[in-house]
Amino acid sequence: MGFCLFRHKSAFCFGLLLSSVLLFQGCTKTKFASIDKGVANLSSVAPTAVLNLCSPTQAQSCVANNGSGYQFCEANGTPKNCILESCNAGFSLSNGQCIPLSCAANSQTTCTTINGSGTKKCNSSGTGYESCVINACNAGFNLQNGACVSNACTPNSNMSCQINHGSGNKVCNITGSAYGTCVLSSCDTGYNFQNGTCVANACTPNAVIGCVENNGSGNATCNSQGTGYGSCQLNACSSGFHLQNGLCVVNACSPNSTTGCQRDNGSGSKTCDATGTGYGACTLSSCNAGFNLQNGACAANVCSPNSQIGCAENNGTGIKSCNAQGTGFGACQLNACGAGFNLQNGVCVVNACAPNSAAACQRDNGSGSKICNGQGTSYGACTLNACSLGFNLQNGACVANLCSPNSQATCSENNGTGLKTCNAQGTNFGSCQINACNTGFKFQNGVCVIIPPPVKGQILGSCLFQFNESFQVTAYPAADPGSAPKWPMLSCEMNASATCAAGFEPMSDTPVQMNCSSNPSYFWQNCYWGRKRCTRVSGSTELQYYTAGQHYGGCLVSYDAGYNITGITDTKWPMVNCATSPATCAPGFKSVKTAPVQMNCATGASKSNVQNCYYNSMRCVKQ
């Protein structure tokens, strides 16, 4: 018996005899046919024959490791490894092994790469994906030659540009890879825009030059682009020519000349136009007998010019006249009307009322009367003589009362309050009668005037001290009621000190030396008198609040026998400097002196021990 095992284009043929196996290699299909026939007769082989199933020279099909193929045997008949030729579904043959597929063959999936994304394809064997094919880039990148590169510009953005004597814009392309060509929109001075480029002007835009042509003269204007001059626009023609539709043509007649003419039952004149192009129409100025001039034409007379006839119409009578041209009668001019009618504007109309009769009337919150006119055409205006409650008659009209007659109301004006009284007609309140003033004001001569604020430098109050020859106080207000301290002087003490109210400071007047002996004719006993006053050291310094001629502030100055200053005390504003001559006061004030006092300033002063000295008080007077 014999059989063949085919693999691809090669075939292994085997012959099997009763006791041995014969190998046929390179068998043709004809030989296979004979072998197949022998196989069919295997049933005649003796039962003692043995079939060797694996031979070193034989190959057989095999299934292993997720695939199928063929295998040879060892000399002892043991099969060798299966040589795989194909793989089960879901596996791929690689280097003689069936390995699981990495992906579905020829399928696609999305992928990402540096700055972009795209798709990648599984190879035909399913063992892996091919390279990622980029089809889109991240923001700020564009696709160039299969790779994402940084944008050169923002897609579709505009950027100004200048080139070839002009300026315009260039647009970044949609991918952002580069700007497009600069598209000019304007040109530099001296250039004009033509077909997207700037070319040098042929002339100055809008410049005008004179030109002469075709029997006339005019102007040519450079166009607004400067590319060239337009045509010559004639505005004047040579003698014998006139301007017609922009051209100079020969005159047909002498401009503005006239000539006689006749037409249509009349005569007149015609005039050559101002340009000499021709005569105008014949303008009739007179007509033949029996004709009259109407609207520039001669028409036959209708009636005898200026004749009159009587007429009656529209509830009245009158006359109508033939016009001066005889063209017809004018309208009937009514001059009288029938009973119950009156003539108004040349028309007879029915009377509206009995002439000169009176009728009561009401209007605008009042009542009165109205009179029919002499023609009976209408009543005149309603003349009011009384008003409704709450209204009063003013200049022929009823106006609402502003207040209840004779009532009173509080009022406030000119820094005070009071009462105002409504007049008897209720038309208005009278003047405000002030009876109280606002805070800071006082009532004076019927008006509220401002109470001036305290002023700095004001001198107030006093107390008087008596001193012995040793300048010890021998009398002061506590012992002399007549010289008790006056406000703002609060106290005068035995030690010659004085106390003023807050805001004031004490200052001294000129002291006086006297002979206090009980028998001054024979004895000398020195004593002194001195007065303290209070000067305001705070308050307003506005000049408007000071009283002209009044004293403010000051100082006390002492002098030696040579009238040299030996001391200055109690300088108070507005006194600024007592050492000058005269003393200096603040602006708005003038310094004045009180009467100087001569004293004996010798130690142990007596008639025989004399040392002259002087005291003088300075004050500032408001000018």
Beta strands, then each sheet from edge to edge (+ up, - down):
strand 1: 2-7
strand 2: 10-16
strand 3: 21-25
strand 4: 59-64
strand 5: 67-72
strand 6: 83-87
strand 7: 91-94
strand 8: 97-100
strand 9: 108-113
strand 10: 116-121
strand 11: 133-137
strand 12: 141-144
strand 13: 147-150
strand 14: 158-163
strand 15: 166-171
strand 16: 183-187
strand 17: 191-194
strand 18: 197-200
strand 19: 208-213
strand 20: 216-221
strand 21: 233-237
strand 22: 241-244
strand 23: 247-250
strand 24: 258-263
strand 25: 266-271
strand 26: 283-287
strand 27: 291-294
strand 28: 297-300
strand 29: 308-313
strand 30: 316-321
strand 31: 333-337
strand 32: 341-344
strand 33: 347-350
strand 34: 358-363
strand 35: 366-371
strand 36: 383-387
strand 37: 391-394
strand 38: 397-400
strand 39: 408-413
strand 40: 416-421
strand 41: 433-437
strand 42: 441-444
strand 43: 447-450
strand 44: 459-468
strand 45: 473-475
strand 46: 489-492
strand 47: 498-500
strand 48: 504-508
strand 49: 512-515
strand 50: 526-536
strand 51: 551-559
strand 52: 565-572
strand 53: 575-577
strand 54: 584-585
strand 55: 589-593
strand 56: 597-600
strand 57: 612-622
sheet 1: 1+ 2- 3+
sheet 2: 4+ 5- 6+
sheet 3: 7+ 8-
sheet 4: 9+ 10- 11+
sheet 5: 12+ 13-
sheet 6: 14+ 15- 16+
sheet 7: 17+ 18-
sheet 8: 19+ 20- 21+
sheet 9: 22+ 23-
sheet 10: 24+ 25- 26+
sheet 11: 27+ 28-
sheet 12: 29+ 30- 31+
sheet 13: 32+ 33-
sheet 14: 34+ 35- 36+
sheet 15: 37+ 38-
sheet 16: 39+ 40- 41+
sheet 17: 42+ 43-
sheet 18: 45+ 44- 50+ 48-
sheet 19: 45+ 44- 50+ 49-
sheet 20: 46+ 47-
sheet 21: 52+ 51- 57+ 55-
sheet 22: 52+ 51- 57+ 56-
sheet 23: 53+ 54-
end
